Each structure stands twice: as C-alpha cells, then as structure tokens.
C-alpha cells in the first residue's frame, strides 16, 4: 500500500506538489460541474407539448422534482470516495447508472471513480460510477488473493467535501503486502454528530454480499453490536432500488424500526444515497386502526402476542357463518326461482372448505346462488347472460339470505367481544389457550364500544390479524425489519402480511431482545413472518464498538444468549472503558462530572440510564447548566449531549456514553434476563469511550473478580 508521500498510508493536504492529488481534486471539481449540468438539464425540461392533460402534467412535474432532488450536490458529502484502475477495460454494461444514465454502448473504461451516485459528462461518459453498479463491486470485494482484475484501488480522505488524502493498494502487485487501511479506519472512527450516516465508503466484503443479494429471496442478518447490520439493511434497500427500480416503484418498499426516535436517527441514510421514496414506520404504525390508550401487563401481552391467537380469531370469525335453514326464492318477472336450503348449505360448506378470506367468501356466495338460479333458467329454456347473473346476485332475497348466512363482521368489534365475553372466548379458545391464559387476556372491566375501549398495542395487532382474515392486506415489494428480535409472533405475522408476495430483510440480535416475548430463534421468527426459507447470515466482525467495551459487555452473553458468538471488534482503543464505583448519595454529581468529561472530546455523548432515573438526572443536568437533548432530537456542534432512557437506547450510537447505575437498568425490567439484555444494549452504544458509574453492586457477570 502506498500514497506517494512519506506516510505510507496517507498523503496530507499540505502536499500541493503531489500531482496525483492535484489531478484527483481537478476530477472532483469537474464531476461537480457535470452533476450541476445534469441537474440544470432536468430543470430546463419543457413538458407542455408532451402532456395530454393536467393529471399527466402533475405526474411529470412530480417526477422531475424528485429527479432534481436526487441530483442535488451535497457540499459536505464526498461525490466520490474511491477509484478502481482495472487491468483490462470495463465495458459500458458494467459502468452504467440508473435508466437514462447509460454510457455509449461501444465505450470501455479502465479507470472508474466510485461514488454515491452516477455522474456523466456532456458526451455520456461516466465521471463517477454509482457504488451499486456491477463495475463498482470489486471496490468492496477485491483482495490480494483475488484482485478481480483490479490493478489499483484508491481510497480518498475528505474534510468538508474536499479531498485531503489518498491511499493506494496495488492488488495485482505480488511485491506489495496486504495492510489495513488507515483511511478506512479513520472513516469508521469519525466522530458522530447528527443523524446516522451511510457506510457506502466502508462496506466490508461480508456486508457487501448481503447488500447485493437478490430481490427474489429474503435474508435474515444476525449481528451483534457494531457489526453494521442496520446500515447493511438500508444499503440493501438502496441496492435493490437500483437493480429493480421499475418493479419496486410499482410495489413499494418499507423500512420498519422499533420506535420513532430510531427512525428519525436513520432517516437521512437513504436520501444521502439518492433514494427519496422509501417509507418508514413502526409496527404500531402499521396496525394503527384504533387509538391505543392502554397497556397490558406482561403476562397478558405475551398471550396476546402468541401465534395461537390467530387460530382463536379464525374460529371466532367463522362462528358468524350460520347454516341456512330456509330456501331462497328469487322473483324474476312472473317466474319464481327456488334454491333449497340444502343446496345453500352445500355452497357454504364448499366456501368454508376452501378457507377463503371471510370477505371474499361473503362476496362469492351471492354469485354462487345466482349461478344456481341461472342454471334453473337455462333448464327452463331461457338464455340468461352475465348481466342477468349480476342482477340475481343483487336481488333483495339473495342479499337478505347472504346477510343472514354470512353477515359482515367488523374486526375491532370481533376482538372487543373476545376480550370482553368470557363465554365467547372460551368457545373459540378451547384446546388452544388454557383457562388461565384466557383469564389473563380477558378485560376485568369490559368496554361498551370500540371507541371507548382502552386498546393496547397488542390488541391493535389482533385487530390487524382479524382484518386480514376478512380482507387481504396489501403486500409490498420489499420490507426491511430492524430490531426484529423484539417482536411477538403476532407482530411477525403483521409484518409478514405486508410482504407476503415480496421479500424481506430481517435485521436483529438475539442477545438484544428486551421484550418478554422476544424471540430466541430466528427459525421461529422467520416461520411466523412467512419467510421460513430465508437465508440467515451472521455478522461477527465489529467495526463500531471498541474491543475493550464489547469484551466487557460480552460477559453477559452466557446469561442472555447462550451459544451466541461474541462480536470480534477490529478496533483497538486502549482506555475506552472506565468502570467507576461511586459513594452512596454522590451518583448524580458523578454523572454530571462524567458528562462534562466526555463532552471535552469531539463528537456526541449519550447519557443512558434506567427510565426511572431520568427525572432525577434531568434536574442534575439542569442544575449544572449542561444542556441536553432527548432521543430523536438531532445533535449539533452546539448540543452534543443526549439524555437517553434505557428503553429507547436500542439502535442508537454515540461517540461517548455515560452509563448510570447498571443495576437500576436491570431492575427496571420484569425479569432478570430481560434486564440483563437491556443492560447489554446500553453498554454497547459507545463508539469511542464508555464510562460506567455505579453506587450499588454491579450484576455478577460484570463484577470484578475477587482476590
């Protein structure tokens, strides 16, 4: 590895005499000019002569507006971050951008600059290749053992959008030994202020394999803290939108996160990669058909989240179907056409046997009755057509019979009755739920109506399940589910309905499951999701959490996730962990001191504490004159301290973390295993340094050995 400078790894900015650095800076300036010209070309489009009406014009204007946004040049974001010099020219097919950005078909290129989006000059020749293009793949996967026809891989160092350094790897030169990249390490360790940023410049080979896996199959990524699983999932969305843009434009994509703070934290990643149309939601958002105003005790939430509830709901719904006892008589002119009760019963039995959705079967029943009447008409010598069948299906006698046999059902009312009526629940939960489980989920004070009920989050999921039993839920093309280990089986089913005809990327860490119903097996989770054939990939290399910190947190793994592989951090950072006992009564002052100490460093600081400790810490920080933010509020150079309840820490990261009283974090959960998992999450939010403060004994696994 070389850099044409005394430092074998990087060339500093104060080396203007370096002609290579000057040429790369000139290429960056020319690329920015080309991108500006691309944007101006789109802005100059005149659509007046190509739109038939105002609707077409509005659609085209919206598409042009989105295109202009996608072509924005973010001044502080590098337009390209790498370069590949191939030993043999790469054809146009490998260097193309998205549709409309293809180079001339006869073109071939030996040198390609790799960036966040495609940029071409006035002749259509690429100046920057999209990181997702086939020709860019060797930037992430080429090695000394397998150079993939790459002679030179060059990485660039940036400051505020300007090239300040570069680093070369001669992959096909046997005389040069493989070395770790200091620029790559510096980018990984760069202080974090503001929302989550993309990792497009630092994607590792094992991550790239997941990112570029096909749309047809689903992928589950098990990854410990700092392995980049969230970033991998988001970059996979960006890649799939690049490779299958037309298909996903029709079917849609969705990113599901655990809470609004997390979604706010990650919301800038895809726009930075040029993808503006991906929707974000929590599971609660997906099933929000009723106002959630109540909470369930943990035992009730566990039962309501159990997959067996789907069978209870199915039985309860089908119980509304009543066997017919009277014939249907349809009057047409002077003729009366009779369908006897036994024939109606056969129709009902056939529809029930097909296990159709309740609503679809209800719509099919009048057509079947009408078809039977049409057969009678034809046997009598008449020649009815489809219009007659539709008219018979709408006949008042038929409609009345269908309403009696197969009445409409409101999903919320169905769940309301199940949770309020012990006899109704017992009738349909027999052999599925025990009597104790039935008592656990029954409301002690039944609600009078859907609007007055204090629905819980678990109740909303049941209503969503009931709704899907009645009418099919719309399926998207691809869904990314992050922090998936915390979902209940019924929540998995709710997500699975949103990608029943599409694919999914499931991201999580079994060791970080902090709900009483957290899954212990990805095989079980994927089965409930409806993606049992998904490929499970495990990321074990840690790039964010320092080795000393992750080793300390991993002491908890035997208690919280036996058999799970420990993350092997590639980052050595001596002094990154400090565990400090504090005298009784002095914890708040010690926390304030530790926060001030962390804020003396560059980057963000997170103060994580048990939820019950947050009010006291608010007062302590305010009294000390230390301004702080809440989770979801964006850190800036002026406001870099965030006060984080332990329940909201999952998925977030800070350069420095102060962890208040680990025992309180554990005690704040309903059981010790969940508490230790919550603590594991809190311990692994730090990128550069962790200070642990405790006035009471640490959990046994974290206690220093006695001598």
KEFIMAR-820044 format. One line per 4 residues: number of its first residue (from 1); for each residue x, y, z of C-alpha. Coordinates in Angstrom, 3 decimals. Layout:
BEGIN
NUM) X/Y/Z  ...
//
This chain:
BEGIN
1) 0.000/0.000/0.000  1.363/3.393/-0.945  0.376/7.030/-1.091  3.266/8.744/-2.804
5) 4.157/10.537/0.413  6.447/9.972/3.405  3.500/8.483/5.314  2.953/5.091/3.679
9) -0.777/5.262/4.333  -1.957/8.778/3.540  -0.982/11.889/1.664  -1.724/15.028/3.741
13) -3.463/18.088/2.391  -0.339/20.212/2.824  1.352/18.465/-0.103  0.261/20.610/-3.068
17) 3.279/19.471/-5.029  1.750/15.993/-5.386  0.496/15.906/-8.994  -1.759/12.895/-8.303
21) -3.632/14.724/-5.569  -3.987/17.769/-7.814  -5.422/15.648/-10.624  -7.934/13.985/-8.294
25) -9.048/17.376/-6.987  -9.476/18.558/-10.557  -11.582/15.469/-11.346  -13.740/16.197/-8.287
29) -14.300/19.787/-9.455  -15.140/18.622/-12.983  -17.523/15.976/-11.600  -19.357/18.552/-9.521
33) -19.721/20.737/-12.623  -21.049/17.773/-14.594  -23.576/16.974/-11.859  -24.705/20.587/-11.862
37) -25.177/20.401/-15.655  -27.231/17.193/-15.263  -29.468/18.949/-12.751  -29.849/22.023/-14.968
41) -30.800/19.808/-17.927  -33.631/18.306/-15.901  -34.778/21.708/-14.639  -34.871/23.003/-18.221
45) -37.228/20.286/-19.467  -40.354/21.689/-21.132  -43.287/19.311/-20.701  -46.010/21.499/-22.202
49) -46.061/19.649/-25.518  -45.849/16.124/-24.116  -48.705/16.074/-21.595  -52.242/15.220/-22.644
53) -53.970/16.682/-19.584  -53.348/18.284/-16.218  -53.091/14.893/-14.489  -50.221/13.806/-16.735
57) -48.601/17.184/-16.263  -48.795/16.906/-12.467  -47.283/13.429/-12.526  -44.432/14.507/-14.775
61) -43.783/17.612/-12.691  -43.561/15.478/-9.542  -41.164/13.083/-11.270  -38.993/15.985/-12.439
65) -38.995/17.465/-8.945  -37.863/14.129/-7.479  -35.178/13.847/-10.139  -33.855/17.311/-9.316
69) -33.708/16.397/-5.632  -31.842/13.182/-6.428  -29.271/15.180/-8.415  -28.521/17.539/-5.533
73) -24.839/18.039/-4.764  -24.338/17.895/-1.000  -21.376/20.182/-0.422  -20.056/18.383/2.668
77) -20.586/14.893/1.257  -17.850/13.401/-0.965  -19.076/12.985/-4.536  -16.750/10.004/-4.875
81) -14.764/8.134/-2.250  -12.762/5.630/-4.264  -11.199/4.741/-7.571  -10.513/1.498/-9.407
85) -7.892/1.014/-12.099  -8.694/-2.169/-13.980  -6.058/-4.248/-15.726  -8.447/-4.604/-18.674
89) -11.140/-2.145/-19.814  -14.629/-2.467/-18.362  -17.495/-2.379/-20.854  -20.395/0.056/-20.731
93) -22.731/-2.546/-19.209  -20.673/-2.653/-16.039  -20.343/1.120/-15.733  -23.943/2.146/-16.287
97) -26.012/4.181/-13.899  -29.757/4.084/-13.467  -32.016/4.159/-16.522  -31.287/7.246/-18.593
101) -27.675/7.385/-17.425  -26.103/4.712/-19.614  -22.799/5.444/-21.362  -22.384/4.818/-25.090
105) -22.635/1.038/-25.719  -19.285/0.895/-27.508  -17.471/2.627/-24.619  -14.936/0.878/-22.399
109) -13.177/2.236/-19.327  -10.050/1.300/-17.455  -10.289/3.887/-14.639  -13.510/4.412/-12.673
113) -14.246/6.704/-9.734  -16.738/5.194/-7.279  -19.329/7.382/-5.538  -22.826/7.663/-4.120
117) -24.466/8.284/-7.484  -23.726/8.179/-11.201  -22.371/11.351/-12.850  -21.685/11.651/-16.566
121) -20.286/14.367/-18.798  -21.936/16.005/-21.813  -20.970/13.046/-24.021  -22.471/10.476/-21.675
125) -19.137/9.155/-20.420  -19.149/8.340/-16.690  -17.161/10.604/-14.387  -18.437/8.891/-11.229
129) -19.839/5.365/-11.094  -22.696/4.520/-8.757  -21.417/2.284/-5.944  -24.182/-0.177/-6.816
133) -23.091/-0.690/-10.443  -21.504/-4.066/-11.309  -18.165/-2.392/-12.091  -18.057/-0.965/-8.559
137) -18.329/-4.299/-6.794  -14.558/-5.031/-6.790  -14.020/-1.869/-4.755  -15.570/-3.761/-1.840
141) -14.561/-7.351/-2.593  -11.186/-7.315/-4.358  -8.229/-8.537/-2.321  -4.625/-9.578/-2.782
145) -5.790/-13.196/-3.008  -8.499/-12.366/-5.535  -7.871/-8.963/-7.177  -10.830/-9.327/-9.590
149) -8.800/-7.779/-12.438  -8.115/-4.661/-10.356  -4.591/-3.290/-10.539  -5.121/-0.306/-8.206
153) -7.702/0.513/-5.541  -7.511/4.077/-4.286  -9.362/5.437/-1.261  -9.810/9.141/-0.629
157) -9.798/11.088/2.606  -12.044/14.131/2.829  -12.511/17.179/5.011  -15.779/19.106/4.496
161) -16.205/17.686/0.991  -12.637/18.387/-0.215  -10.050/15.700/-0.948  -7.295/15.873/1.670
165) -5.618/12.486/1.310  -5.496/9.321/-0.716  -4.310/5.790/-0.201  -3.355/3.211/-2.840
169) -3.458/-0.575/-2.841  -1.744/-2.350/-5.728  -3.788/-5.522/-5.586  -2.095/-7.242/-8.525
173) 1.456/-6.435/-7.412  2.899/-9.519/-5.653  5.681/-7.395/-4.152  3.249/-5.316/-2.103
177) 1.986/-6.917/1.098  -1.598/-6.505/2.288  -2.044/-3.898/5.011  -5.000/-2.425/6.846
181) -6.305/0.891/5.570  -5.794/3.879/7.850  -8.256/5.947/5.824  -10.862/3.215/6.200
185) -10.224/3.072/9.939  -10.408/6.863/10.224  -13.752/6.938/8.399  -15.199/4.269/10.711
189) -13.991/6.149/13.803  -15.013/9.629/12.581  -16.981/11.427/15.348  -20.744/11.184/15.092
193) -22.772/14.371/15.284  -26.266/14.413/13.838  -28.261/11.501/12.391  -26.865/8.166/11.261
197) -24.742/8.407/8.119  -24.226/5.925/5.314  -21.313/3.467/5.248  -21.023/3.350/1.483
201) -17.290/4.124/1.626  -16.551/1.462/4.253  -18.720/-1.539/3.319  -16.833/-4.748/4.065
205) -16.825/-7.841/1.800  -19.121/-9.893/4.070  -21.506/-6.925/4.287  -21.414/-6.369/0.521
209) -22.512/-9.954/-0.106  -25.669/-9.291/1.887  -26.240/-5.856/0.351  -26.115/-7.257/-3.199
213) -28.144/-10.418/-2.612  -31.114/-10.736/-4.960  -34.636/-9.417/-4.589  -36.246/-12.827/-5.018
217) -35.145/-14.230/-1.667  -35.425/-12.993/1.902  -32.387/-12.514/4.134  -32.073/-12.548/7.931
221) -28.982/-10.860/9.380  -27.936/-11.798/12.917  -25.448/-9.169/14.009  -24.103/-8.123/17.366
225) -23.460/-4.510/18.389  -21.293/-2.569/15.978  -21.421/-5.085/13.133  -23.293/-2.642/10.906
229) -26.464/-4.678/10.425  -28.757/-1.628/10.281  -26.531/0.092/7.738  -26.339/-3.134/5.741
233) -30.133/-3.342/5.637  -30.506/0.259/4.472  -27.805/-0.108/1.825  -29.512/-3.299/0.664
237) -32.682/-1.254/0.068  -30.661/1.278/-1.926  -29.083/-1.511/-3.976  -32.412/-3.225/-4.686
241) -33.948/0.082/-5.798  -31.029/0.498/-8.190  -31.190/-3.041/-9.562  -35.006/-3.399/-9.641
245) -36.227/0.190/-9.790  -39.265/-0.282/-12.028  -40.561/-3.299/-10.135  -40.147/-1.701/-6.694
249) -41.584/1.580/-7.955  -44.798/-0.362/-8.594  -44.819/-2.496/-5.468  -43.158/-0.224/-2.902
253) -40.551/-0.564/-0.167  -40.809/-0.040/3.580  -38.334/0.224/6.459  -39.747/-0.820/9.855
257) -37.982/0.273/13.034  -38.648/-0.160/16.753  -39.653/3.424/17.584  -39.889/6.956/16.206
261) -36.531/8.010/17.716  -34.758/5.219/15.863  -36.480/6.059/12.572  -35.522/9.716/12.965
265) -31.934/8.659/13.598  -31.690/6.635/10.360  -33.928/8.745/8.107  -31.098/10.570/6.289
269) -29.197/7.471/5.153  -31.261/6.619/2.067  -31.691/10.243/0.874  -27.893/10.628/1.069
273) -27.702/7.667/-1.319  -30.203/9.299/-3.698  -33.259/7.282/-2.623  -36.103/9.560/-1.577
277) -39.242/7.414/-1.855  -38.740/4.721/0.795  -41.359/4.839/3.557  -40.584/4.326/7.247
281) -42.864/3.093/10.021  -43.006/1.250/13.315  -45.056/-1.912/13.761  -47.521/0.141/15.810
285) -47.919/2.489/12.822  -48.744/-0.448/10.541  -51.608/-1.700/12.712  -52.960/1.670/13.845
289) -56.652/1.097/13.110  -57.705/2.042/16.669  -56.448/4.545/19.227  -54.011/2.826/21.588
293) -54.594/4.268/25.062  -53.930/1.299/27.319  -51.117/-1.030/28.246  -51.090/-4.727/29.024
297) -49.378/-6.446/31.943  -46.517/-8.545/30.594  -48.352/-11.905/31.015  -51.356/-10.644/29.043
301) -49.153/-9.142/26.311  -47.284/-12.443/25.953  -50.506/-14.413/25.434  -51.982/-11.840/23.051
305) -48.743/-11.917/21.057  -48.718/-15.709/20.807  -49.320/-17.150/17.321  -52.106/-19.323/18.751
309) -54.271/-16.201/18.887  -54.514/-16.350/15.089  -56.433/-19.631/15.377  -58.670/-18.204/18.097
313) -59.512/-15.261/15.852  -60.143/-17.535/12.867  -62.564/-19.668/14.860  -64.341/-16.637/16.279
317) -64.747/-15.109/12.834  -66.040/-18.291/11.186  -68.553/-18.732/14.008  -70.545/-15.892/12.448
321) -71.392/-18.120/9.484  -74.858/-19.611/10.136  -76.068/-22.743/8.298  -79.104/-21.836/6.175
325) -82.485/-23.183/7.261  -84.762/-21.529/4.666  -84.680/-21.605/0.865  -84.006/-18.536/-1.258
329) -86.788/-17.586/-3.653  -85.881/-15.169/-6.461  -88.713/-13.481/-8.325  -87.938/-12.556/-11.967
333) -90.963/-11.204/-13.807  -93.714/-13.796/-13.495  -91.354/-16.601/-12.582  -90.131/-17.683/-9.149
337) -86.818/-19.499/-8.840  -86.205/-21.520/-5.695  -82.834/-22.569/-4.232  -83.473/-25.026/-1.391
341) -81.678/-24.796/1.967  -79.649/-27.970/1.437  -78.116/-26.516/-1.751  -77.295/-23.306/0.078
345) -75.653/-25.353/2.813  -73.513/-27.142/0.226  -72.353/-23.778/-1.131  -71.464/-22.583/2.364
349) -69.595/-25.794/3.166  -67.608/-25.527/-0.069  -66.603/-21.939/0.658  -65.604/-22.809/4.232
353) -63.585/-25.779/2.999  -61.624/-23.535/0.640  -60.529/-21.489/3.677  -61.004/-18.256/1.755
357) -60.858/-14.918/3.442  -64.139/-14.182/5.134  -64.923/-11.143/2.996  -64.015/-12.829/-0.286
361) -66.212/-15.812/0.561  -69.051/-13.472/1.512  -68.759/-11.804/-1.904  -68.641/-15.190/-3.652
365) -71.789/-16.569/-2.017  -74.361/-14.370/-3.849  -72.650/-15.163/-7.162  -72.924/-18.878/-6.445
369) -76.600/-18.519/-5.584  -77.132/-16.504/-8.769  -75.309/-19.112/-10.837  -77.605/-21.819/-9.477
373) -80.622/-19.714/-10.461  -79.192/-19.219/-13.967  -78.821/-22.987/-14.353  -82.503/-23.320/-13.443
377) -83.365/-20.677/-16.072  -81.363/-22.432/-18.776  -83.028/-25.742/-17.903  -86.361/-23.980/-18.383
381) -85.362/-22.860/-21.881  -84.298/-19.286/-21.124  -80.981/-17.781/-22.315  -79.706/-15.573/-19.479
385) -76.320/-13.814/-19.754  -73.814/-12.428/-17.234  -75.924/-9.310/-16.700  -78.772/-11.461/-15.500
389) -76.470/-13.283/-13.074  -75.275/-9.982/-11.632  -78.864/-8.804/-11.306  -79.839/-12.005/-9.475
393) -76.847/-11.616/-7.143  -78.164/-8.154/-6.225  -81.731/-9.376/-5.755  -83.147/-8.379/-2.341
397) -83.929/-12.001/-1.457  -80.360/-13.078/-2.215  -78.860/-10.133/-0.336  -81.074/-10.854/2.685
401) -80.074/-14.524/2.683  -76.350/-13.690/2.440  -76.646/-11.196/5.293  -78.303/-13.875/7.417
405) -75.905/-16.689/6.487  -72.637/-14.775/6.145  -73.034/-11.456/7.974  -70.474/-8.641/7.724
409) -68.014/-8.552/10.645  -66.037/-5.598/11.943  -62.550/-6.727/13.063  -62.389/-4.366/16.040
413) -65.808/-5.483/17.273  -64.737/-9.108/16.936  -61.661/-8.559/19.135  -63.706/-6.461/21.549
417) -66.125/-9.347/22.064  -63.318/-11.883/22.501  -61.678/-9.802/25.223  -64.950/-8.899/26.936
421) -67.087/-12.041/26.726  -65.655/-14.978/28.700  -68.084/-17.490/27.154  -67.361/-16.338/23.606
425) -63.603/-16.539/24.232  -63.878/-19.951/25.875  -65.898/-21.328/22.968  -63.249/-20.407/20.415
429) -60.091/-20.838/22.516  -60.934/-24.353/23.654  -57.936/-26.600/23.084  -55.839/-23.588/22.034
433) -55.477/-21.482/25.187  -55.598/-22.796/28.733  -58.258/-21.480/31.091  -55.601/-19.477/32.930
437) -54.407/-17.915/29.675  -57.983/-16.984/28.824  -58.414/-15.289/32.183  -55.129/-13.448/31.645
441) -56.317/-11.688/28.472  -59.930/-11.035/29.489  -60.679/-7.438/30.414  -61.690/-7.040/34.038
445) -63.926/-4.142/33.037  -65.349/-4.737/29.548  -65.645/-1.711/27.280  -69.017/-0.687/25.916
449) -67.825/0.129/22.406  -64.838/0.149/20.117  -64.319/3.880/20.675  -64.478/3.719/24.465
453) -62.135/0.718/24.755  -58.626/1.311/26.079  -56.897/-0.673/23.415  -53.316/-1.816/23.936
457) -50.606/-2.210/21.298  -51.117/-5.986/21.398  -54.871/-5.514/20.876  -54.195/-3.450/17.748
461) -52.150/-6.334/16.335  -55.065/-8.714/16.995  -57.410/-6.363/15.158  -54.979/-6.259/12.245
465) -54.936/-10.067/12.156  -58.729/-10.147/12.182  -58.811/-7.558/9.417  -56.585/-9.747/7.253
469) -58.811/-12.764/7.883  -61.626/-10.683/6.404  -59.766/-8.927/3.542  -56.236/-9.443/2.227
473) -53.628/-6.925/3.379  -51.772/-5.120/0.603  -48.287/-6.548/0.026  -45.184/-4.502/-0.769
477) -42.235/-5.485/-2.921  -39.660/-5.389/-0.139  -39.700/-4.770/3.610  -36.746/-4.168/5.919
481) -37.467/-5.105/9.534  -34.889/-3.826/12.020  -34.512/-4.817/15.676  -36.640/-7.795/14.734
485) -35.721/-9.836/17.812  -38.189/-7.841/19.924  -41.343/-8.726/18.006  -44.010/-11.144/19.155
489) -45.186/-13.934/16.843  -48.357/-11.965/16.086  -46.285/-8.886/15.225  -44.183/-11.002/12.863
493) -47.402/-12.096/11.192  -48.480/-8.452/10.837  -45.193/-7.577/9.133  -45.267/-10.718/7.013
497) -48.649/-9.728/5.606  -47.022/-6.551/4.263  -44.543/-8.582/2.184  -46.493/-11.777/1.508
501) -45.817/-11.535/-2.233  -42.491/-9.719/-1.844  -39.258/-10.283/0.052  -37.830/-9.152/3.363
505) -34.559/-8.194/5.002  -34.711/-9.064/8.703  -32.131/-7.463/10.996  -31.539/-8.183/14.655
509) -29.517/-9.600/17.503  -30.969/-12.322/19.701  -28.856/-11.056/22.619  -30.594/-7.669/22.462
513) -34.151/-8.957/22.817  -35.671/-6.828/25.582  -39.367/-7.705/25.477  -40.921/-10.551/27.473
517) -41.928/-12.116/24.149  -38.567/-11.617/22.390  -37.704/-14.466/20.050  -34.980/-16.936/20.942
521) -34.727/-18.449/17.464  -34.567/-16.890/14.008  -36.090/-20.068/12.582  -39.218/-19.485/14.693
525) -39.313/-15.793/13.855  -38.999/-16.391/10.111  -41.707/-19.048/10.220  -44.131/-16.586/11.821
529) -43.076/-13.970/9.268  -43.959/-16.360/6.454  -40.344/-16.462/5.244  -39.179/-19.822/6.572
533) -36.877/-20.257/3.568  -34.957/-17.020/4.248  -31.169/-17.279/4.344  -29.712/-16.493/7.788
537) -26.393/-14.614/7.676  -24.308/-13.823/10.751  -22.079/-10.760/11.080  -19.472/-11.259/13.794
541) -16.865/-8.608/12.937  -17.449/-5.410/14.908  -16.451/-2.084/13.373  -18.010/0.405/15.781
545) -17.679/-0.644/19.419  -14.084/-0.676/20.782  -12.680/-4.106/21.624  -12.381/-3.352/25.345
549) -16.020/-2.233/25.564  -17.529/-5.135/23.614  -15.457/-7.638/25.606  -16.838/-6.176/28.843
553) -20.441/-6.272/27.599  -19.972/-9.799/26.246  -19.543/-11.119/29.773  -23.353/-11.040/29.845
557) -23.810/-13.322/26.810  -23.779/-16.659/28.695  -26.721/-15.380/30.753  -28.726/-13.703/27.996
561) -27.964/-15.662/24.815  -26.103/-18.920/25.457  -24.293/-20.178/22.396  -24.359/-16.873/20.531
565) -20.992/-15.886/19.052  -19.233/-12.942/20.665  -18.565/-9.967/18.403  -14.886/-9.711/17.478
569) -14.139/-5.999/17.315  -11.466/-4.882/14.857  -10.946/-1.644/16.793  -8.332/-1.415/19.482
573) -8.840/1.648/21.683  -6.919/1.422/24.966  -8.591/3.357/27.752  -12.012/3.291/26.073
577) -13.643/1.684/29.149  -13.836/3.120/32.633  -15.884/1.457/35.403  -16.168/3.713/38.442
581) -17.724/2.947/41.833  -19.402/5.966/43.432  -20.153/6.692/47.077  -23.788/6.483/48.144
585) -25.533/9.803/47.519  -22.921/11.004/45.062  -24.184/9.379/41.885  -25.874/12.447/40.331
589) -22.769/14.606/40.812  -20.569/11.854/39.395  -22.815/11.616/36.337  -22.580/15.358/35.694
593) -18.781/15.220/36.030  -18.539/12.257/33.649  -20.756/14.009/31.074  -18.572/17.107/31.193
597) -15.505/14.896/30.801  -16.982/13.196/27.736  -18.081/16.495/26.195  -14.478/17.669/26.321
601) -13.878/15.260/23.427  -15.083/15.817/19.882  -18.355/14.143/18.964  -21.651/13.178/20.589
605) -22.280/11.997/24.155  -25.167/9.842/25.336  -26.175/9.628/28.988  -28.067/6.339/29.327
609) -29.995/5.483/32.470  -32.879/3.397/33.725  -36.170/5.044/32.797  -36.973/5.660/36.479
613) -33.728/7.633/36.881  -34.417/10.097/34.049  -36.318/12.765/36.088  -33.527/12.985/38.694
617) -30.859/13.231/36.008  -32.808/15.954/34.205  -32.701/18.013/37.389  -28.996/17.326/37.926
621) -28.040/18.330/34.375  -30.191/21.463/34.515  -28.729/22.486/37.883  -25.225/22.026/36.470
625) -26.014/24.141/33.422  -25.477/21.271/30.977  -27.949/21.490/28.072  -29.226/18.149/26.802
629) -31.402/16.692/24.078  -33.988/13.915/24.050  -33.765/10.853/21.774  -34.903/11.790/18.287
633) -33.616/15.351/18.557  -30.680/15.928/16.246  -27.290/16.566/17.799  -25.370/19.592/16.561
637) -21.977/21.109/17.247  -23.638/23.216/19.973  -25.824/20.495/21.524  -23.981/17.184/21.779
641) -25.399/15.592/24.954  -28.484/13.371/24.775  -30.295/12.002/27.837  -31.493/8.544/26.846
645) -33.889/6.276/28.769  -32.532/2.730/28.566  -35.785/1.621/26.936  -35.045/3.868/23.921
649) -31.313/3.241/23.547  -31.555/0.343/21.126  -30.183/1.102/17.664  -28.697/4.459/18.681
653) -24.985/5.226/18.960  -22.836/7.971/20.441  -19.133/8.686/20.395  -19.057/8.652/24.185
657) -21.524/7.079/26.588  -22.010/7.603/30.301  -23.997/4.701/31.766  -25.762/5.420/35.023
661) -26.263/2.628/37.593  -26.368/-0.691/35.685  -28.288/-2.418/38.488  -31.141/0.070/38.063
665) -31.312/-0.738/34.345  -31.670/-4.439/35.175  -34.214/-3.829/37.954  -36.355/-1.739/35.611
669) -37.404/-4.808/33.627  -39.950/-7.502/34.570  -37.342/-10.272/34.804  -33.578/-10.579/35.193
673) -32.878/-11.954/31.718  -34.695/-9.076/30.046  -32.949/-6.634/32.378  -29.509/-8.016/31.542
677) -30.332/-7.805/27.841  -31.350/-4.187/28.288  -28.037/-3.576/30.028  -26.161/-5.282/27.187
681) -27.781/-2.844/24.768  -26.837/0.156/26.920  -23.236/-0.997/27.285  -22.748/-1.249/23.529
685) -23.872/2.200/22.343  -20.389/3.780/22.573  -18.100/4.276/19.591  -15.077/5.805/21.321
689) -15.473/5.636/25.087  -17.704/4.259/27.850  -17.893/5.378/31.484  -19.903/3.113/33.807
693) -20.941/4.649/37.148  -22.447/2.594/39.960  -23.327/3.275/43.585  -24.703/-0.238/44.129
697) -23.231/-3.610/43.245  -22.798/-4.438/39.602  -24.546/-7.507/38.163  -22.483/-10.585/38.981
701) -21.196/-11.093/35.419  -19.751/-7.574/35.387  -18.305/-7.558/38.871  -14.505/-7.543/39.113
705) -13.049/-10.884/40.220  -12.444/-11.187/43.954  -8.929/-11.853/45.197
//
